[in-house]
Amino acid sequence: MLPVVTNAAHAARKVDHSDALDHVARVGLLAYGVVHLLIAFVAARLALGDRSGSADSTGALGELASQPFGAVLVWAVAVGLVALVAWRAVEVFADGEMLDRVRGAARGVVYAVLAYSAIRVAAAGGGSGGGNTEETMTARLLGLPAGRWVVVAVGVGIAIYAGVLAWRGISRKHAEELAAEGRSGTAGRAYLALGAVGHVAKGVAYGVVGGLVVHAGLTHDADSSGGLDQALVEVLEQPFGPVLLLAVAVGIGCFAAFCFAHARHLSR
């Protein structure tokens, strides 16, 4: 078994340093940026009083799919996200440090969930693919033995992910994802600023998601859980909510812009 794992790691390291994988990563990052740009657009509309759209990834992709040639575009985004999953999978095997492997695997799971959502939307021809997925999943988990604590654990995990995102923005750790030319000059400073704001804003949004899921577990109420769209509605209902939500929307748009910069200046 050990020789098989060793051979797989060796093969992954060879692929990790190939130009082909760089192209795969760039396609995936562009798709990831498109998803966040759509979420930012719908969130901004929500902040300005239009509640007709859903500001989670599935809802934003559904809006894209409803446009002329939208289904083709959503399939393109889905393929890009699958490419992103493949890139992270190779990195998990290629990286030597255990912490890097864990971080890469966690990112791969996030990208895989997004890819699955995009495929569902594309296959449904613009529909959501059926119901509130977050509430349905929470209800299923709550039905398990000790399900409420499983839900709480999931919520805590989401909150930790949110904290890591915000910390990466505040500490400028996201700079490591850009090649040297992407961190230098006026453009480099702009990329880093966009990344800092974007990571913090996304961290805030997912921090609210984590809080909703924890609350659902503690109260044994699946209806009080929700995804990113419900989290943004929670922000909207706070004092100065529209202003806060618009700020979050701009921040998520900044994250999208950083994804595009990352695709252009990919660190090897």
QUIVENCOR-V128197 format. One line per field, one symbol per residue. ss: DSSP state (@ for helix, = for strand, . for the rest). Layout:
ss->???
//
This chain:
ss->.@@@@@@@@@@@@@@@..@@@@@@@@@@@@@@@@@@@@@@@@@@@@@.........@@@@@@@@@....@@@@@@@@@@@@@@@@@@@@@@@@@...@@@@@@@@@@@@@@@@@@@@@@@@@@.........@@@@@@@@@@....@@@@@@@@@@@@@@@@@@@@@@@@..@@@@@=.@@@..@@@@@@@@@@@@@@@@@@@@@@@@@@@@@@@@@@@..@@@...@@@@@@@@@....@@@@@@@@@@@@@@@@@@@@@@@@.=..
//
